[in-house]
């Protein structure tokens, strides 16, 4: 079920560009892409109210999530959060998101919008005699992304973004969402478009399920090493993941890249990356132009192991120039 973001549904702010993006209706640009970027420099917020919120609660919730997910759930204290994923037995991705522990026996799993139904179905499929309840709470709670702001809301559940330290999240009762964002706007924070969100996300090297990563990708190919707790015990796919950690690396992985070309815009069409002599290097999976410089931008590319350390400049079959880029913050490419 598609959830329309609250700023669109309730027409709280004037939004210049609303589009269908990866199957979801989103506030893509509030003013213009460039102006949204300028507004973000003094702080703002993203409407993520179409993201999924799945509740797992009951006496067996800890044990169930401990053996089903890549996260060491037992180490997550009440009020804390942790990144994690659900995998197939082959180590490929089912869903990746954030676990939030509300009580000793109550958790929320928060995911980007295209993952909600898949994650819920997966959890239900493997739920047999455990004393737990699994509920989709997306229509009860709405996610807010705060950019460069430490504003506190008394009704919110809070946590920091996994990789982008300028972004923090607030989970707010859906009925209170409109009032909260109006108050933030009155305090000088601007609503920012999802075009800018994806630029910041790719800059931070965080892939989007259904765009740069999918169900055919191993979690370590997607570069989500920090979503995996080592030595936590068994879970689906754990044997594959540990074998890779122990005996070597994956043969390809998702890397942050700098992209150069004429009027880059935003693209989710795969482009082959190659050397000048035509040797295949990998696949460019996403491109988002810089908000102020349309001829350069950032992207995420699935690159063969032999080229991870290369200093060369590559090209795509569409004529774009590519070079590897360090990921800001804690998660490097290498």
N, C-alpha and C positions, 0 to 999 in steps of 0.2 A: 504494500500500500504506500503510495507516494504522499508524503507530508509536505504541504506548502509552507515555506518559511513564514513566520509570523509577520515580519515587516511587509511582506507582499500581501498576505491574506487580509491583514487588518489595515493596510495602507497607512502605516504610522508615519512614514517619511516619504518624501518625493524621491523616487528612484528612476534614473534616466534609462537604464538598460536592464531589462529582465529577460533572461533567455532560458532555453532548455540546455542543460549542460550535463552530459553523462547521465541522461535519463531523469534529471531533477530540474525543477523550475527554481532558479536562484536569482537573488539580487546581484547581478554580475558587475555592474558599475553604478555607483550611487550618483556621482557627478560625472566625471570622466576618469579613466584609468589613471592619468597623470595627476589629476586633482585629488583623487582618493589617496594616492601616494603622498602628496603634500600634506594632506590632513592627517595621515598616519604618523607623521613625524612628531606631532604633539599628543599622540595617543588616540585611540578609537576602539571600536568593537565590531565584531563580525556576527551576523545572524546565522547561527548554526542550529537553529531550532528544528531543522528537518533531520538531524542526526538521530540515530537509534539509541534507545535506552532499554536494556534487557535486565530484568531483575532475576537473581537466583537467590532464593532464601529458604531456610529450613535447617534442621539439626545436622543434615548431612552435606550442607552446601560447601563447607571447607574441603572435606574429603573429595567430593565430586569434582570441584574445580581444580584441586591439586592434581588429580590423576587425568584430567581432561585437557588442561591448558599448559602452555610453556612457562607460566608464571609460578613462582614459589608463593602460592597463596597464603601458606601458613606464616610467612614472614611479613605479610601486609597487615599493619595494625589498623584498628578502627579509626576512621578519619583519614587514612592514607590511601594512595592510589599506586598502581603499577601498570606498566605497559605489558601486553601479552597477546597471545594468539591461540587459535585452535587450528590443528593440522590434521591432514589425512595420515594414514599409516605409512605413506611414502614420504612424509615430510613436506608435502606441498600445502599451500595456504588454504584454509577455509575462511577465516576472518581474523583480522588484527584490530586491536583497539586498546582501551584503558579499563582496567578493573578498579572500582572504587568500593572500599569496604565501609559500609554504613554502621553495621552492628556486627557482633561476633558471628552471627549466622545470616547476614544479609549483605548482598553484593549487587552492584550495578556493573554491567559491561556496556561501555559506551563506544559506538562505532559510527563511521561515516555512513551516509544514507543508503548507499547501494548494498551495504552488508547486513542490514537489519534482519531481513527475512531469512537469509542464509544462516546467520549466526543463531537465530532463534530455532530454526528447524534442526540445525546440527545439535544443539543442546537438548532438544526434546527427543531426538532420535536415539541418543545414548542414555536417556533417563529411564531406568527400569524400576527398581524397588527402593531407590534412595528416597529418604524423607526430605524432599525439596519441592518447591514450587517454582516454575519458570514462567515469567510473565513479561509481555511486551509493554513497557511503561512509557513508550514514546509519546503517547497522547496525554500523559500526565506531567511529564517533565520536558524542559526545553534547554538546550545547550547554548551558552553564550561564550564567544571568544573575546577576551579583553586583550588589546594590543598596547603595550607600553603603558600600562596602568595598573595600579594596585588598589583600585576602588574595591571596597568591601560591601557585600550585600548580605543583610542578616538572614535572608531566606535561602542563600545559595550554598551548595556543596562545591568546594574549590579544589583545583589541582593545577600544577604547572604542566605545560606542554612537554612532551618527552625530549624534544631536541631544540625547539625554538624558545629560548629563554625570554623573549619579549612577549610571548603569548601565554596567557593563563586561561583556564576554563572555569566557568560557573554553570552549575546545573540548577535550574530554577523551576519552581512549580509553574506550569504552562499558563495558569490563570493570572500569574503575577508578572509575566514576561514583559508585556507592553509597558506597564508602569515602570519597571526597572530600567528599560532602555530609554524611555523618555527622560527619566531622572538623570541617567548618564549623559544624555545629549544636552540637558540643561546645565550640566556641570562642565561642558566644553568638549566632550568626547563626540566624535563623528562616527556615524555608521559607515563602514568600509565595505567595498564590493568584493565578491568572491574571486574576481579576476586577480585582485591584489593578494588575496589569501593564497591562491595557488602559486603565485610568484614567490611569496615568502616561504611557503611549504617546500617548494622545490629547492630554493636557496639553502634550506636547512637539511636537504637530502632525505626528506620523509616521503615515501611513495604513497600513491593513492590506489586503493584496491579497485580494479576495474579499468585502470588507466595505465599506470606504469607497472603494476604487478597484478597477477591474476591467479586463478586456481591451478594453473600448470606450473607455477614457480615454486621452487623450494624457498623456505623462509630465509635461508642464508644467501640465496641468490638475490633476494629482494633487499639485502643489506640490513635486515632487521635482527642483527646479532644481539642488540640490547633489549630485544623483546623475549629473549630466551634466558631462563635461569638454569645455570649449569648445576649438575649433581643434585637435583631436587627430587629425583625418583622418576618413575615411568609415566609416560603420557603418549598418546598416539603420535607416531613420527619420531619419538625420542631416540630410537636406535639409529635412525638415519642421521639425525642432527648430530649426535655425539660422535658417530663415526667420522663425519666431516671435520668436526672440531679436533678430534684426536689424531687422525691420520693425514690430514691435508686440507685443501681448500676446494671450494666449488670450482667448476670449470668456467663459469661466467658469473658476473654479479652486476647489480645495478649501481652505477656511478653517477655522481653529479658532474655535469659538463657545462662549459661555456660555449655558447653558440653565436655565430656571426653570419649575417646574411642581410638581404634587402627586405625591409618591412616584415619582420619575423612573425608578429602577431602571436597567436596561441594555436598550437597544433597538437592533436593527439593521434595523428596518423603516423605509423611506424615508418622510419626511413633507415635504409641500410647505411652503416658507416664503413668507410674503406680507406685504405692507403691510396697514394697517388697511382700506384701500379695496379690498383683494383683488388688487392688482398682484403678479404672481409675481416672486419674488426669487431663489429657488433651491430646492435640496433638502437637507434634513437627513438625512445618511446614518448617523449614529451618535449615541448618547447614553449616557453613563455617569455616574451620580450620584456626588457627592462621598461619600467613605467615612463622613463624620460628619454630612452634611447632605443628607437624601434629597430635598429640594425644590429643590436646585440642583446643577448638574453641568457637564460639558464635552461637546463633540461636535465632529464635523467635518461641514462642510456645503459642497456644491458651489454656488457663488454666481455670479450673473451679474455681468459686468464693471461695469455701471452702478452697482452698489451696494457695491463694494469699500470705498469711503472713507466710507460712510454712518455717521452717528452715531445713527441711529434704532434703536428697539427694534421688532423684527418679531415675528410669531407664526406658528405652524404650523397646519395644518388640524386638528390634534388639540388645539389650545389651549395649546401650550407657548409661552413667551416666549423670544425669541432676541436676543442682541446679539453683535457681533463682539468678539473678545478677542485681545490680543497673545499671540504664542507666546513662552514663556520661552526665553532662550538666543539662538542665532544665526540662527534662521530665522523672520523675521517674516511676517505675512500679506501685507503690501503689497509 
